[in-house]
């Protein structure tokens, strides 16, 4: 669900599951109050990114650019970006670092050269060259960085 927040479609796959020998409509929010809280948090974030995403959705038809992109799409001169298979860009301005290890609370990720702002805490890193960093990644926080001065996550 968290990764879907940074794609063109936010979608939850819930539905019928067997309970006590019968089939009932199961909603993840019934199973966990924490899950309901996370769904709310990321749904709000999806709405906040809507204007940016709507502009990106036009680009495949107009320019042939995909909405979700590998980092090398925007950083072809940086050889490290060709090796990354668990980070991606939503357009040119958002870098998302997938958390794929169950129970993980830290994430090593690569930021290409430039100025990057952590969308959760507002901290900026101005990098003359690409750099590997460590970022806390509890279940409620997927590491996401915006290119400085491109998107406002403070409102």
C-alpha positions in Angstrom: 0.0 0.0 0.0 2.8 2.4 0.8 4.5 1.9 -2.5 1.1 2.4 -4.3 1.0 5.9 -2.9 3.8 6.7 -5.3 2.4 5.2 -8.5 -0.5 6.4 -10.7 -3.1 4.3 -8.9 -3.7 3.9 -5.2 -5.4 0.6 -4.8 -6.1 -1.8 -1.9 -6.6 -5.5 -2.6 -9.0 -6.7 0.0 -12.1 -8.7 -0.2 -13.5 -12.1 0.6 -11.6 -14.4 2.9 -12.7 -17.6 4.7 -13.6 -17.1 8.3 -15.1 -19.9 10.4 -15.9 -22.0 7.4 -17.8 -19.2 5.5 -16.8 -16.4 3.3 -17.0 -12.8 4.6 -16.0 -9.5 3.3 -12.7 -8.8 5.0 -11.3 -5.3 5.3 -7.7 -4.8 6.5 -8.9 -2.0 8.7 -10.9 -4.6 10.7 -7.8 -6.6 11.5 -5.7 -3.8 12.8 -6.2 -0.2 14.1 -2.5 0.4 13.1 -3.3 -0.6 9.5 -6.2 1.8 9.4 -4.0 4.6 10.7 -1.4 3.9 8.0 -4.0 3.7 5.3 -5.3 7.1 6.3 -1.7 8.6 6.5 -0.8 7.3 3.0 -4.2 8.2 1.5 -3.7 11.8 2.6 -0.2 11.8 1.1 -1.5 10.4 -2.2 -4.0 13.3 -2.3 -1.2 15.8 -1.5 0.8 14.5 -4.5 -2.2 14.6 -6.8 -1.3 17.8 -8.8 2.2 16.6 -9.4 1.0 13.1 -10.4 -1.7 14.4 -12.7 0.9 16.4 -14.6 3.1 13.2 -14.8 0.2 11.1 -16.2 0.2 13.3 -19.3 3.9 12.6 -20.1 3.6 9.1 -21.5 1.4 10.3 -24.3 3.1 13.6 -24.8 6.8 12.7 -24.4 6.9 8.9 -24.0 8.2 9.2 -20.4 7.0 6.6 -17.9 5.4 7.9 -14.7 7.5 5.6 -12.5 11.1 5.7 -13.5 14.4 4.0 -12.7 16.9 6.5 -11.3 19.2 6.2 -14.3 16.4 7.8 -16.4 17.3 11.1 -14.7 20.9 10.4 -13.8 22.4 8.6 -16.8 25.9 9.9 -15.9 25.8 8.2 -12.5 26.8 4.5 -12.9 25.5 3.6 -9.4 21.9 4.4 -10.5 22.1 1.5 -13.0 22.6 -1.0 -10.2 19.6 0.1 -8.1 16.6 -2.3 -8.1 14.8 -1.1 -5.0 14.6 2.6 -5.5 12.6 4.5 -8.1 11.5 8.0 -9.1 8.0 9.3 -9.4 8.7 11.7 -12.2 11.8 13.8 -11.9 11.3 15.1 -8.4 10.4 12.2 -6.0 12.8 9.4 -5.0 11.2 6.5 -3.2 13.3 3.9 -1.5 11.3 0.7 -1.1 11.5 -1.2 2.2 11.5 -4.9 1.3 12.8 -6.6 4.4 10.2 -7.6 6.9 10.9 -6.1 10.3 13.5 -3.7 9.0 13.8 -0.4 10.8 16.8 1.0 8.9 17.2 1.5 5.2 20.4 2.1 3.2 19.6 4.1 0.1 21.4 6.0 -2.6 20.8 9.7 -3.3 22.1 11.0 -6.6 23.9 14.4 -6.8 21.7 17.4 -6.0 19.7 18.8 -3.2 17.2 16.3 -1.6 14.6 17.0 1.1 13.3 14.2 3.3 9.5 14.6 3.0 8.9 13.4 6.6 11.2 15.7 8.5 12.1 18.4 6.0 15.9 17.9 6.4 17.8 18.8 3.3 21.0 17.2 1.9 22.9 19.1 -0.8 25.2 16.6 -2.4 27.9 17.5 -5.0 27.9 13.8 -5.9 25.8 10.8 -5.2 25.9 9.3 -1.7 24.7 6.2 0.2 22.9 7.1 3.4 21.1 5.3 6.2 17.5 6.2 7.0 15.2 5.0 9.7 12.3 3.1 8.2 9.8 1.9 10.7 6.6 0.4 9.2 4.8 3.8 9.1 7.6 5.6 7.2 8.9 4.6 3.7 11.9 6.8 2.8 10.9 9.4 0.3 13.0 12.3 -0.9 11.9 15.3 -3.0 14.3 17.4 -5.0 14.6 20.6 -3.0 12.2 23.4 -3.8 10.0 21.3 -6.1 7.2 20.0 -3.9 5.8 21.2 -0.6 5.0 18.6 2.0 4.7 21.0 4.9 1.0 22.0 4.4 
